[in-house]
């Protein structure tokens, strides 16, 4: 009986590890029908990438775009 419980617990843990944050975010958007959040999230990710790249050696190339 104890071995069966351990195997079930291991199975649940492995299933939970397979789901990533992005996958769960997409499931939430789909389930709650919040597709209007998608452009907001994409813009925030683009701004984050721009800020990260602004502090790197790519900065001169980014500044020429603006």
Buried (B, 14 or more C-beta within 10 A) or exposed (E): EEEEEEEEEEEEEEEEEEEEEEEEEEEEBEEEEEEEEEEEEEEEEEEEEEEEEEEEEEEEEEEEEE
